[in-house]
Structures are given as C-alpha cells and as structure tokens.
Amino acid sequence: MIDLEKWRHITKLDPDKVLGDDAIAEIAASGTDVLMLSGTLDVTPEKLANLYDQVHDSGLPLVVEPADPTCSQFKKIELIFVPTVFNAAHPMFITGLHKEWVQHFPISWDKVIGEAYVVLNPTSSVGRLTYAKCDLTPEEVAAYAIVAEKYYHMPVFYIEYSGIYGNPAVTKAVAEAVDDILVFYGGGINSAKKAAEMGQYANAIVVGNAVYDAGPTVLKETVKAVRR
C-alpha cells in the first residue's frame, strides 16, 4: 500500500519528451519518492507505453496522471491520479472527460486518486487547453481547496503553475486553510531555494521541466531541500 502522506518529492516525466537510459538511472537514484507519468499535449497511449517501458524497472512507485481516458489503462501502474480542474472554464475538464472515462473504459477504482487541480499559468498548455481562469487571489485558491476537501472529500489538491515559478503566498494560504487534504505544488522548481520555499507549505513538490532543461542532477538538490 502506497502512503501518499510520506511523499515529499515527485518527479513528473512527460511521455512526449525524451530521456536517455542514463538519465532514468540518475532520476531513480536521486531520492525522489515517485515518478508521475504525465503530459498535456501530444500524449498517446503508445508514447505513454514507451515511457513506462523505460522506467518500470526504476524501483520507484509509478503513477499516471492521464491526459485523457485513453491514457489510463496501464494495469501495472500503482495509482492513477485523475485531475478535476476546478478553475476550468470548460466543463469537459471538470466532469466531461470523467463521464467518458466511466462510460467507455474499464476502471480499477482501487487505483484511482481524485486530484483537485487549480491551474495558475494562463500561457501554459494546460491553462490554454482547459480555458482556466488563472487570475485568482491566494484567498480564492484557498477557497477552492476547502471545497475540494470539505465538499468533495478529495485526497489531493494540486497547485499547478506549469513551467513558471508561482506565488508562495498561494501555497501558504492553501496550506493554512485545509486540514487533511494533501497539498501538491508544481511549477518552476529548478533549485534548492525554490524547492525549500514551496516545500515549507506543500506536502509534496513536483519537479518536471527542470529534469529536461537542467538535467536529472537538479533533482538531488531539490530532494535534499525538501527533506531538511
């Protein structure tokens, strides 16, 4: 049984991007807690399968955050994190894709983790795709977190800045507003300083683009920063 509460550091790998086997080995040895296979654009079941084949012997827990229902069918994945974008302007990303998933695909419900998502970078692929309303105050994001926890009883609240470093006041406001829901922060973490700053409020930080931009060695310093 995977204990999400023990996660402090998540590495997000994009099926539409390429990493060599040496890089995968470095990632596996970095101290990160889990590999999340996730992307927004041009992600197909075939690309996801290729990435899975690369990383399944890493020794790390593997979870999928599917871009759409077709990418949720890996039997050997430990968990499936299914996003609901709370600030999406298009209902497809709140309940629409979820209805299609339930209607047309077999689901191993014991693997499903409902993930409340708030996207805060309007220029990001996920921000544009979901028509997310991103000009939110820390208080508004915290209110979404309370809705996710108290009303929908979701286990995870994900603050997603997707490629840029966000406002620590947002993460702080969310952390102070909730009791039990786990707070994940992702976006622009490419140094120990940023990891430590967001890590003091979030239960876990998510490092993605930095792996491709700066190389896997950046993971070790961000892991150390959140474990101090």
Backbone torsions as a table, in degrees:
resi	resn	phi	psi	omega
1	MET	NA	127.2	179.6
2	ILE	-83.5	130.8	179.0
3	ASP	-102.6	101.1	-178.2
4	LEU	-61.4	-27.5	-176.9
5	GLU	-67.6	-17.4	179.0
6	LYS	-87.9	-10.0	-179.9
7	TRP	-72.5	132.7	172.3
8	ARG	-120.2	-22.8	-173.2
9	HIS	-142.5	122.5	179.8
10	ILE	-118.2	132.5	174.6
11	THR	-104.2	122.8	-178.6
12	LYS	-101.2	122.2	-179.8
13	LEU	-111.8	134.2	-175.3
14	ASP	-95.4	121.7	179.1
15	PRO	-61.5	-18.3	-179.3
16	ASP	-90.2	1.4	177.9
17	LYS	-117.3	161.6	-172.0
18	VAL	-114.7	132.8	170.8
19	LEU	-129.4	142.1	177.8
20	GLY	-78.1	167.2	-179.6
21	ASP	-62.1	-34.0	178.0
22	ASP	-64.0	-39.3	178.9
23	ALA	-65.7	-39.8	178.1
24	ILE	-61.5	-40.9	178.9
25	ALA	-63.5	-40.1	177.9
26	GLU	-64.5	-41.4	178.6
27	ILE	-61.9	-44.3	-178.7
28	ALA	-62.4	-30.2	-177.9
29	ALA	-93.2	3.4	-173.0
30	SER	-77.1	-20.7	-174.4
31	GLY	99.1	-0.6	176.3
32	THR	-61.2	152.1	-174.4
33	ASP	-84.4	-28.9	-170.6
34	VAL	-161.2	152.0	172.3
35	LEU	-105.8	125.5	176.2
36	MET	-107.1	121.1	179.4
37	LEU	-93.8	111.5	-168.5
38	SER	-159.9	137.7	173.7
39	GLY	-156.8	166.9	-176.5
40	THR	-104.6	-47.1	-174.4
41	LEU	-111.6	147.1	173.8
42	ASP	56.1	31.1	175.2
43	VAL	-95.7	124.4	179.5
44	THR	-122.1	161.0	175.0
45	PRO	-56.9	-32.9	-179.8
46	GLU	-67.9	-44.8	178.5
47	LYS	-65.9	-38.9	178.2
48	LEU	-64.7	-39.6	178.2
49	ALA	-64.5	-38.9	178.7
50	ASN	-63.7	-43.3	178.9
51	LEU	-66.3	-41.2	177.7
52	TYR	-58.0	-43.5	179.3
53	ASP	-60.9	-33.9	179.2
54	GLN	-69.8	-36.3	-168.1
55	VAL	-109.4	-5.9	-170.5
56	HIS	-69.1	-16.2	176.0
57	ASP	-98.5	15.2	-175.8
58	SER	-71.9	-19.5	-176.2
59	GLY	87.2	-1.9	-179.7
60	LEU	-100.3	150.6	171.9
61	PRO	-58.9	142.7	-179.2
62	LEU	-119.0	128.7	175.4
63	VAL	-128.7	151.7	176.3
64	VAL	-111.7	135.7	169.8
65	GLU	-113.5	91.9	-168.0
66	PRO	-70.9	140.7	175.7
67	ALA	-73.9	-28.3	177.4
68	ASP	-157.5	171.8	-173.9
69	PRO	-59.6	-26.6	-178.8
70	THR	-67.7	-18.6	-176.4
71	CYS	-100.2	23.0	-175.4
72	SER	-115.9	15.4	-166.7
73	GLN	-106.7	24.9	179.5
74	PHE	-84.4	118.2	-174.0
75	LYS	-73.1	-28.3	-173.8
76	LYS	-93.0	-1.3	176.9
77	ILE	-72.1	136.8	-178.4
78	GLU	-67.3	-44.6	-176.2
79	LEU	-141.5	154.2	174.3
80	ILE	-120.1	113.3	178.0
81	PHE	-89.7	112.6	-175.1
82	VAL	-103.7	111.3	-176.2
83	PRO	-77.2	140.7	165.3
84	THR	-119.4	113.3	-174.6
85	VAL	-84.6	100.5	-172.8
86	PHE	-62.8	-32.7	-177.6
87	ASN	-102.5	20.6	174.9
88	ALA	-72.4	140.4	176.8
89	ALA	-87.1	-12.0	-179.7
90	HIS	-107.3	124.2	-176.3
91	PRO	-64.9	-15.6	177.9
92	MET	-55.8	-32.2	-174.9
93	PHE	-97.6	5.8	175.1
94	ILE	-105.8	-51.4	177.6
95	THR	-135.8	-15.4	-172.4
96	GLY	-63.6	-54.1	178.5
97	LEU	-64.1	-32.2	-179.4
98	HIS	-66.0	-39.8	177.2
99	LYS	-64.0	-42.4	178.2
100	GLU	-62.7	-39.7	179.9
101	TRP	-62.1	-49.5	-179.2
102	VAL	-65.2	-37.4	-174.3
103	GLN	-74.9	-31.8	-167.8
104	HIS	-120.8	-3.5	-174.9
105	PHE	-132.0	145.6	171.9
106	PRO	-71.0	143.2	-175.1
107	ILE	-130.4	129.7	171.1
108	SER	-92.1	91.5	-171.2
109	TRP	-62.9	-24.5	179.3
110	ASP	-69.9	-11.6	178.2
111	LYS	-100.2	-6.6	-171.2
112	VAL	-86.0	128.9	173.4
113	ILE	-116.8	117.1	175.8
114	GLY	-74.4	128.3	-172.5
115	GLU	-122.0	107.8	174.3
116	ALA	-73.9	126.8	-171.7
117	TYR	-120.1	133.9	168.2
118	VAL	-126.2	119.8	-177.7
119	VAL	-96.4	129.6	-172.6
120	LEU	-125.0	11.5	174.9
121	ASN	-116.5	103.2	-174.7
122	PRO	-67.6	-20.9	-178.7
123	THR	-90.9	-3.6	-179.3
124	SER	-75.3	161.1	178.9
125	SER	-59.7	-44.6	-178.5
126	VAL	-69.8	-33.3	176.9
127	GLY	-64.9	-43.9	179.1
128	ARG	-70.2	-41.6	-177.2
129	LEU	-61.9	-40.2	-175.7
130	THR	-94.1	-1.1	-176.2
131	TYR	54.3	44.0	-175.0
132	ALA	-69.8	139.9	172.5
133	LYS	-86.2	105.6	-169.0
134	CYS	-100.8	-11.2	-177.0
135	ASP	-85.1	62.8	-177.1
136	LEU	-103.1	145.2	175.0
137	THR	-80.2	161.9	174.4
138	PRO	-54.5	-36.8	-179.8
139	GLU	-66.7	-36.8	178.7
140	GLU	-68.7	-41.5	178.3
141	VAL	-64.8	-41.3	177.4
142	ALA	-61.4	-37.1	178.2
143	ALA	-64.4	-40.6	174.6
144	TYR	-59.6	-40.7	-179.6
145	ALA	-63.4	-39.7	178.1
146	ILE	-65.7	-41.5	176.4
147	VAL	-59.7	-44.3	-179.4
148	ALA	-62.0	-40.9	-176.9
149	GLU	-78.9	-53.0	-169.9
150	LYS	-83.6	-34.4	-176.1
151	TYR	-94.6	-47.6	-177.3
152	TYR	-94.2	-11.3	177.6
153	HIS	55.4	43.0	179.5
154	MET	-85.5	147.4	-175.0
155	PRO	-83.4	-20.6	-174.0
156	VAL	-133.7	137.2	172.5
157	PHE	-120.1	118.3	-173.1
158	TYR	-108.4	118.0	174.4
159	ILE	-93.2	113.0	-171.0
160	GLU	-116.9	110.1	174.1
161	TYR	-97.9	-9.5	167.5
162	SER	45.0	74.6	172.3
163	GLY	101.7	-16.1	175.7
164	ILE	-124.0	155.4	178.4
165	TYR	-81.7	130.3	-171.8
166	GLY	-91.0	-169.3	-177.6
167	ASN	-90.0	114.3	179.1
168	PRO	-58.7	-25.8	179.2
169	ALA	-63.9	-29.8	177.4
170	VAL	-67.4	-48.6	-179.7
171	THR	-63.6	-39.7	178.2
172	LYS	-63.1	-44.3	-179.0
173	ALA	-63.1	-40.6	178.5
174	VAL	-64.9	-48.2	-178.4
175	ALA	-58.6	-37.3	-178.8
176	GLU	-77.8	-19.1	-175.2
177	ALA	-89.1	-20.9	-172.4
178	VAL	-111.6	163.1	-179.0
179	ASP	-109.4	-51.0	-169.8
180	ASP	-117.8	-28.7	-177.8
181	ILE	-63.2	140.0	179.8
182	LEU	-82.3	134.2	-178.1
183	VAL	-102.1	119.0	174.1
184	PHE	-107.0	138.4	175.1
185	TYR	-120.7	133.0	174.6
186	GLY	-137.0	140.4	176.3
187	GLY	137.8	111.0	169.7
188	GLY	72.8	12.3	180.0
189	ILE	-81.9	107.0	-178.1
190	ASN	-134.0	18.8	179.6
191	SER	-155.8	161.9	176.9
192	ALA	-62.6	-38.3	-178.1
193	LYS	-60.5	-46.7	-179.1
194	LYS	-68.7	-38.9	178.2
195	ALA	-61.0	-43.7	-179.3
196	ALA	-67.4	-38.9	-177.9
197	GLU	-64.0	-49.0	179.1
198	MET	-75.8	-31.1	-178.1
199	GLY	-67.8	-19.6	178.0
200	GLN	-73.0	-17.5	179.7
201	TYR	-110.6	-38.8	-176.3
202	ALA	-84.4	147.3	172.7
203	ASN	-66.5	-36.5	178.6
204	ALA	-146.5	144.4	172.7
205	ILE	-103.2	153.1	-179.8
206	VAL	-117.7	124.1	179.3
207	VAL	-113.7	123.4	-177.2
208	GLY	-129.1	-74.7	-174.7
209	ASN	-58.1	-32.9	-177.3
210	ALA	-61.9	-29.5	178.8
211	VAL	-61.8	-38.1	-178.4
212	TYR	-85.5	-34.3	-175.9
213	ASP	-80.9	-39.9	-174.4
214	ALA	-113.1	-10.2	-179.3
215	GLY	95.4	162.1	-174.6
216	PRO	-64.4	-19.6	-178.9
217	THR	-61.5	-24.2	179.1
218	VAL	-63.6	-24.4	-178.2
219	LEU	-64.1	-40.2	-176.0
220	LYS	-60.4	-41.6	-178.7
221	GLU	-72.6	-32.6	178.3
222	THR	-74.5	-33.7	175.5
223	VAL	-62.7	-48.2	-179.6
224	LYS	-60.4	-37.5	-176.3
225	ALA	-64.8	-36.9	-178.1
226	VAL	-87.6	-6.2	179.9
227	ARG	-103.9	-1.4	179.5
228	ARG	-66.9	NA	NA
